Every structure is written in C-alpha cells, then in structure tokens.
Amino acid sequence: MDHDITRLRGFTQDMTRLVATEGSDERTLLDEGAALLGRLIAHDDWLPAEFSRSSAAGYRQYLLHCDPLERFCVVSFVWEPGQKTPIHDHLTWGLVGQLRGEELCEEYERNAGGAVVRRGAHRMPRGAIDRVSPSIGDVHVVSNASDAVAVSIHVYGANIGALRRHVFDPATGAARDFVSGYHNAWVPNLWSPAPSA
C-alpha cells in the first residue's frame, strides 16, 4: 500500500516555522509542538511501512526528517512486545506521540549521590503526547506496554541519532556515553507527489 506522506510534509513545515520563531522559548515550543504532533498522530495513514518495521533484535529508531540546521528531527520508534530502552537521557527537548499500541514511560532522576531513582511512571495510550527536556525531566525508560507492535513518533530539538548522550547503570547510577544512530539508510521523500487514488 502506498502511503500519502502529505501529513508528514506539512508537519515538518510547521515545525520548521515553529523552531524558527520560538526556538529560544522552550515552553511555547513544547506547547505548540505538542499541538502539531497531536494533529499528525490523529491519523494513521501516512507512515510508510519501511519506517514501522519491528525487529526481534530490539526496538527500531527510524529517522523521518532532520532539519538541515539540526534544530529538530522527527523519528519513528517501533517496539515489539516486551522491548524497552535502557535508562537514558536526551540532553534536549523532545515530544513523543503514540501512533500505534501503548507504551510505558518510567521516569528517573539522579539524586545528589549520583544514583538514578525511579520517580514515577505513566502509560502512553494511542494519541497521547509526552514531553521531555533537561528542565522538566529527561531521564527515563520506555517500553512497549501492549501485546502488539507499538509505534511512537518522536520530535527532538537536535539530530538525536547523532547526539552524544548517556545511559545509566540501574544499580550504580554510573553514566556511559552513547550515540543511538538510526536503523534506516534513507529518509522518506517528503517532496514526492501524493500517490494517485
């Protein structure tokens, strides 16, 4: 089935305008970006199948778009049941929109002694939007909370796959650098015409 990525194209255009005008105001950026992302994930007819493929080897992170100045990127995360991330940070603002299935987000913080302490958890049903940033909390574990493949759409204030971040040892809190990368070698052509009906 051909997918019409017109919605994704419009979203990237709107996000480009938003970061150009509100890039230094994180609260406005997150509020208005969440509204834009909510409109995108309200429809499940635009994500090409190549960017929603799961793998038994682990969750997948597919780049859908990266702003040429790396002010933001759009990524699809795909999870089989039971798959989850390590405890990790982001070091930038981010928005997560649940497109398919349900995910569980377990929030952590580092205490004065350097240990990572779980401070809460929430579920992300279809259509839910989550926010992260160093100022509001950006250390968490995400897992598929459903018995089917889950897909979430993430928007970050950097090229997240190239950003040096941290994973944390759950027992000691020790941080280790990592760069997540992406699982795709190409990105969707946002400028191709819509498929004919």
N, C-alpha and C positions, 0 to 999 in steps of 0.2 A: 504494500500500500504506500502510495506517495503521501508525504506529509506536506502541508502548506505551512511554511515557516514564516509567513507574514506576521504572525503574532510575535515571534521572537525578534524579527527585524524591528518592529515597532517598539518593542520593549528596549532593545539596545539603543535605539534612537532617543527614546525618552530618558533612559539612564544617562546617556552622554550629555544631554541638556542639563539634567539634574546635577551631575557632578561638576559641570562647568559653572553653574550658578550657585550651588550650595555646598561645594566641596569642603569648605572650611567649617561648616556648621553641621556637626555630626547628628545632632538631634533631628534637625529638619531633614537631613539626608536620609536617616533611617525611617522617619515617619513617612515621607513622600515616596521613598524607595519601596517601603512595605506595601503601600497602596498600589504602586505599579506592579510589583511582584504578585500581589493578590489577584489583580486582573489577569495576569499571564497564566497563573496556575488554575484559574477558574475554568479553564478549557484544557482538555487533554487530547488535542487533535493536531499538535504542532511539532512534537518532539520526534525527530527521525529515529527509526528503530535502532540504528547503529549506536545511538547515544543513550539507549536504555537497556543494553545487553548486560546481563549479570554474568558472574563467573564464580564457580565453586572455589577458586583460588583466593577469593577475597572481594571486598567491595570495590567498585569501579568509580573513577573520577574522570569525567569526560569534559574537556573544555569546549564550550559552545561559542564563546566570543571573548576576546580580550581587547579592551580599549587600546588604541595604538600608543597612548602615553602611559599605559598600565595603571590608570586611575581606578579601574574596576574590571572585573571579569565575571562571566556567567558560566556556571559549571553544573552538570547533572551528576548526581551521586546515585549509584544503583547498588542495592543490597539484596542478597538472598537472605532467607530466614536465618536468624542466629548470627549473622555477621555484624561486626562492630569495629569501631576505631579504638586505638589506644587513647589514654588520656593525653590531650594535646591542646595547644593554644593556637591563636590566629595572628596576633600582633597587628590587626587591622579590623575595621568594622566589617560586619557581614550580616546578610539576611538569608534565611533558609525558608523555602516554601515547599510544603508537602504536596507533590503532584499525584503520587500513587501510594497506596498502602499506608502504613503507620510506622513512625519511628519513636524511639525513646531517647531523650536527651538527659544525661546525668551531669549536673553542674558541679564543678570543683573550684576550690581556691587554694592558694598557697598560704599557709599560716606563717607567723613570724619565725618559726623554726625551720621553714623550708619544706615541710611536709605538705602533700596535697590532701585536702579534706573534702569529702563529698558534702555539698551544702543543699542539695535538693535534686529533684527530677521532675520532668514533665513529659507528657506524651504529645506527639505531633500527628493528629489525625489529618486525613485528606483536607487540604485547603488552609491548614494552619500556617502561620508565619512566625518565625523566631528571629531574634536579634542577638548578635554578639559584638563585643568590642572590648578593648582593654579597659575602657572607662566603666562599662556596665557588667563586665564578666565575659571572658572569652576562653576559659579552660573547661573542657567537657569531654565526655564520651558519648558517641552517637551509635545507636544500634537499631536494627530492624526489629520492630515490636509486633510484626504480623507474621502470618504463616504463608505469605506470598511475597513475590519480589516487590520491594519498595523503591520509589524514585523520588528524590527531592531536588529542587532547583536552588542553587546557591549563588549569591551575588556577593563579591568581596571587594574591598577598597584597595586592591592590589592584584597583581598576577599571582594568585595564591599558589599555583603549582610550581612557581619559581622562587617563592619567598622562603627564606631560611627561618624555620620556626622550631618548636620544641615538643617533644613527647616526654612524659613524666613517668618515672618508676612508681607504681602504686604503693610499694612498701616503703621506699626511702624518700620519695619526692625528688630524686635526682633528675635533672633535666638533661636531655640529649638532643642535639641539633638534628633536624631532618628537613628535607625538601620533598614534598609529596609528588611532584610531577603530575602527568596526566596519562591516561591509558589510550588516548587516541593520537594518531599521527596527523590528522587533518581536522578542520573545523567545518561546520555547515556553511554553505554558500548562501549568505543572507540576501544576496542581491539577485538570485535567480528568480524568474517569474513563477507565480503560483502554478501548480500543475493544473491542466485543464480538466474540467469535470467530465 
